[in-house]
Each structure stands twice: as C-alpha cells, then as structure tokens.
Amino acid sequence: MTFDVVIVGGGPTGLFLACELRLAGVRPLVLERRPDPDPADKAHGLTGQVVRLLDNRGLFERCGGRGVPAPAPGFFFGGIPLPLHVLGADNPMHLLPVNQRDLERVLHERAAELGADVRHGWDVLSFGQSDDRVDVVVRAADGTETTLTTRYLVGCDGARSLVRKQAGIAFPGDGDDGVVDRSALIGPSDSIRPVPGGRVVIDGLGEIPAHFHRTDRGVFTLLAHDPERPLVNTAEWEDDPAGDFPGPGAPMTLAEMEDSVERVLGVRLPLTAPPEGAPTMLRRLCGRTFRLADRYRAARVLIAGDAAHVSHGPTLNLALQDAANLAWKLAATLRGQAPEGLLDSYESERRASGERVLMHTRAASALMAPGGGVTALRLLFAELLGSAENLRAVAALMAGADVRYDMGEEHPAAPTGWFVPPLDLITGDGRARRLAELLRDARPLLLDLTGGNDLAVAAEPWTDRVRRVAATADDAPAPALLVRPDGYVAWAGEDPDGLKAALTRWFTPERDSTTS
C-alpha cells in the first residue's frame, strides 16, 4: 500500500495535520496505536494565537467558543496576575476553554468529514527511508504485520516519539528533579467554592485566586470549567521527590491528593469523587521537563508537536501551529509546486517558535518555586508589569503573537511576517464578512483592498493556487495582503512587482512547477 503522507499519532496534532493536508488536496493516512480515543484528562484549554487559527478554520465554535474570539481581560504568568484589560485592542491573549478530549473528538469528526483515513489500533514498529520513499513496518489492529510505503512520514507520536528516535533526531533538554505535580478530578465540594473574578473561597483559609495560588510550600490551582467535575492541581518542590511517595506505577488516591492540598494550603479539605465514579488522577514525579529537538526534519521524515518539543506549558498551542505550518508546505512539495527550500522553512520557522515557548515556560516555572529569593523576584516582576509596554510584551510572548517570520525585505511597521490581524470586510459582492471566513479552505489568499485591477493582473499566473478577493475595510493595515495558508502575511502593499516577488518566493507559478 502506497500513500503520500503517513502520520504517526492520532492525537490533536496528528488529526489537525490530517485536516490541513486534506484541505490542501492531500490524502494522508493517520496511524494511532490506541484502539480508542484517549480518555485521560490532559490540557484544559487553548490560549493565544492558536484560538484565532481555529477560528480561521471554522472550529472555534465547534470547540465550545461563542461568537467571535475575544481577548481575555486577565491571565497569569508564573502565577502573577496580568491585567490584560488595560491593553485594549492590543491584547493578543484569546482563550478557548476546551478539554483536550473534546478537542480531539472535534478534530476526529472534522478529519472524517474531510475524508482523512484514520486507523486506530495500528502500531508503527520501524521504518527505513530511501531517496524517494519511506517504508513503514506496522502491526495492524488484527495483529498482522505489513509494510506501507509513503513519500513522507510525519511523527506526531508524543514526547517518547518512536519516529524521532529512529530518525536519529536528538532531543536535548533537562528538567527540575524536585517537582511533584498532582491532578485530580473531584466532585462538587462545599469546602471549595468558586466565586466571580477567577477566585475561590476555601474553608479555613478564605478567598484566594483559583489559578496559580503560590505559598511557601507549593502551588495550588482549581479549574472549574465543569462545576460538576472541577480539577484540583498541586505542585510541590521536594529534595527527594521519590522518597516519600509510591512507586511510578502506583495509583494516586484521593487521600494522597488531600494530603498534598493540606501541605500547600495549610488546611485539610475533604475531597470526593466526581459524579460518574472513580476520579481521574495523575501524579508526575520530576514534572518540569524542557526538551527541544535539534532538528525537525531528517530527509523524508518530519516531526511535530510533543515529538519536537516538550515543556511545562502551552505545548498543545504550539503543536497545532506546527501542523498548520507544515501541512501546506508538504502539500505543495507533493504537488511539485514548492519553491526551493519551502519544506525546510518548516523547521527554521517552527523551531524558533519552540525556543520561545521553552524560554517563557522555564521562566514561568522558576517564578512559581518556593523561597524568599523567588518571592523577591516575583515582586520585582510584578512592578515591571505595571508598565503597559512590558505587559504587552509578556502577553504577546505567551500568546505566540511575538513571532514574526522572515518574509524578505519588509518595513518594520508593515504587517509582513506577522499573523494576519482580524478584519471586518465588505467583499466585492457587497457582503459583510470577517477575514476568518475567507480562510476556511486553508488556501493562500490575496486580499485586494486597492479598488483597482493591477494586482489581479500581476497574480494571474498563480490563479490556480492563490485565491484573490477584492474587498474594502476600514481598519486595514495595508492596501493589500498576501496571506499564507497558516495565517501569516507573506506580503503587504500595492506594488505589483513586490507582489510577484512574494508569490514567486512562496508559491511557484504553474509554468515553473516540477514533479517532486
């Protein structure tokens, strides 16, 4: 059996990559070793720029969002409150409180709608590659072994990625060996009462922030997106984290969670199982790991998501944007429409983003540690956040909105290289539309606001792959924008020659296409 792309891993990253490839006209095969979707309670929301990416694909409301993504009035960095409301329109921190299980379900449904082939219970055993293909040895759901041939193999198979290891891609990094993280889904409790403003009342303690409440002994958080199943988390720093706790395979109990909460908060809180039965609980010893692959590509093998980067932070946000960046470049390569070096730009662009995320998650983790020195640093950091300029910089860092790709020559004030801003448009047919609605199909878009025909003439050789839409907008940052499928502005202005140069750099015209 021969395929264009085989994706190893059917979690959110692999499924979103499959959706993006299908939109680009490629038929991928997704292999997931689990026979059923993962029921584990993992990430509980998406933050920042990735929320707008999902809106661009029409998935925001399907994931529980309402209307149009709006910036959050507040957030936290290392447990320090960020008054983001003071930024007004410059606030990049969008929130989508979707559980990872629900996100995976939505992406699975979308992949099926688009005709992606997703196979559960299929385990990848090994692979080998040559100049023109990758041969993948797999064990099918019925236990039989076979070999699949694919033009490209993408590992979306998590932090312990078999694809990354067998491709010989190093995964350097380190962690904090003194941290124990615990999480438990519990039932409603009279002793823990969420109140408006992102706060919670604790019997015997009083009102505290629900998110990242730090004490001298650790950190306590409460997520109550589902009031019937709130999630309690603790983090404790220990000299010997494995010494006083059960072995790695021993299950965590409610009593252990109660003990941890008491150590962190200083009060004993009775916890109960959630309504449907036994609680979902997790204990992670040495839970602060930070790793980044030294490369994202080994010839015809690529990696994305946790296979490429792991940190104690918004790795799912990063992973979905990896998929959006890779998909259109891989599809163009498969169609023979990729300019030289296009697929290599996946690594150069996304690995730099991974470095930024690892930097800020390490800093945030350090700010949550116990100790008087850290307390002093937190006080200083909070003072610095009193400046709107500093607050905006930290918010953009956390949102991933500080990432600007190299698109060639560009003016510092131009939107070139940045993720396209949200725009309200009146298109040539007189309809009021949001720009996000024009990006649903994941095709390159030339948004022409000039009112003339010069750019249409300049773009004529690319009409088979670049969609042009004429429109007007009151708050447009430039007379015209060339938007890549991943949402980044490849060119801005009104000069036809500049447009041609950008189109040539990113989207080879039909007359120059060659077979990959």
Secondary structure by P-SEA (a helix, b strand, c coil): ccccbbbccccaaaaaaaaaaaaacbbbbbbbccccccccccccccccaaaaaaaaacccccccccccbbbbccccccccccccccccccccbbbbbccaaaaaaaaaaaaaaabbbbbccbbbccccccccbbbbbbbccccccbbbbbcbbbbccccccaaaaaacccccccccccbbbbbbbccccccccccccccccccccccccccccccccbbbbbbcccccbbbbbbbbbbcccccccccccccccaaaaaaaaaaaccbbbbbbcccccccbbbbbcccbbbbbbcccccccbbbccccccccccaaaaaaaaaaaaaaaaaaaaaacccccaaaaaaaaaaaaaaaaaaaaaaaaaaaacccaaaaaaaaaaaaaaccaaaaaaaaaaaaccccccccccccccccccccccbbbbbcccccccccccccccccccccccccccaaaaaaccccccbbbbbbccccccccccccccccccccccccaaaaaaaaaaccccccccccc
